[in-house]
Amino acid sequence: MRESTLQIVNYVMIAVLFFTVLLHLALHGFFGFVDYEGSLVYSDVVTRYRQTIPAVMLTVLLISAAFHGLYGLRNILLEFRSGPVWDRTVSYGVLVAGIALVGWGMRTIVLTAMGG
Amino acid sequence: MADAIVSVEPARKRRKSPVGDQVRWAFWRPMNVEKLALLVQRISGLALLVYLFFHVFVTGFVASGGAAWTGIMEALSNPLTHLGEFLVFVGVIFHGVNGIRILLLELSPLVGTPARPDYPYKAQSLGRGQKSILYISAVMTALAAVSAFFLLFW
């Protein structure tokens, strides 16, 4: 994928991340709307995973956070050194890390939504 | 002629440390608050990425049932974890608001218009508009720190 395309995708992910992170923090009591300890009770957590909108929000948050974070890490690493081998190693490294992260997160979301 | 040379000392090689270079650059003259903000932006971004992996791993326990979830929550219910959550919340707020400033510098007229480079060479992109957002991000980070302190430690 072209670097300019990746940067545009990153801008979209940032916009998505901005709203989903705020919602996520709000759902866990960081803005005082709900009880922090209460939001971590098992029944409440499972309920969130089994409702469509929160589950979709968690999925979107997971994908956008993984992309933005790993894309940023890739940019930092590519600034340190240059060369085709380093470029390929870093790019494939963050791709594998991203697949592992999103894969594990999706496994949690799907298994919990389907009943654990 | 070569005999006159007593010793040839090789040029001292500077040890390359990418992290050290970044920190040195941030504190190198001319110092400005934007360079420090970029350093903090990168450090907070990397810390949040490490936290993201940890967070996704821990939340995976919810799929293993109530006992596993309660067990991991009890194991993580200690002051050290609360300190970590505090730093994550503060880091998210700074990274987010300062990130908006960087986005506006990249995508909006906030970057400034080109001007003739007269002494003392003020960069057009380091104007008051973006600096005010940087100060807002610092104030919001401080407010987030106070809010998180009361939420997690009070």
Chai-1 contact restraints between the chains, C-beta under 6 A:
chainA,res_idxA,chainB,res_idxB,connection_type,confidence,min_distance_angstrom,max_distance_angstrom,comment,restraint_id
A,F30,B,F89,contact,1.0,0.0,6.0,A-B,restraint_1
A,Y36,B,L151,contact,1.0,0.0,6.0,A-B,restraint_2
A,L40,B,M73,contact,1.0,0.0,6.0,A-B,restraint_3
A,Y42,B,G66,contact,1.0,0.0,6.0,A-B,restraint_4
A,Y42,B,W69,contact,1.0,0.0,6.0,A-B,restraint_5
A,V45,B,V62,contact,1.0,0.0,6.0,A-B,restraint_6
A,A65,B,L52,contact,1.0,0.0,6.0,A-B,restraint_7
A,G69,B,L49,contact,1.0,0.0,6.0,A-B,restraint_8
A,G69,B,L52,contact,1.0,0.0,6.0,A-B,restraint_9
A,G72,B,G45,contact,1.0,0.0,6.0,A-B,restraint_10
A,L73,B,L49,contact,1.0,0.0,6.0,A-B,restraint_11
A,F80,B,P18,contact,1.0,0.0,6.0,A-B,restraint_12
A,L101,B,V56,contact,1.0,0.0,6.0,A-B,restraint_13
A,W104,B,V56,contact,1.0,0.0,6.0,A-B,restraint_14
A,G105,B,V56,contact,1.0,0.0,6.0,A-B,restraint_15
A,T108,B,T59,contact,1.0,0.0,6.0,A-B,restraint_16
A,T108,B,G60,contact,1.0,0.0,6.0,A-B,restraint_17
A,T108,B,A63,contact,1.0,0.0,6.0,A-B,restraint_18
A,L111,B,A63,contact,1.0,0.0,6.0,A-B,restraint_19
A,T112,B,V62,contact,1.0,0.0,6.0,A-B,restraint_20
A,T112,B,A63,contact,1.0,0.0,6.0,A-B,restraint_21
A,G116,B,A63,contact,1.0,0.0,6.0,A-B,restraint_22
A,G116,B,G65,contact,1.0,0.0,6.0,A-B,restraint_23
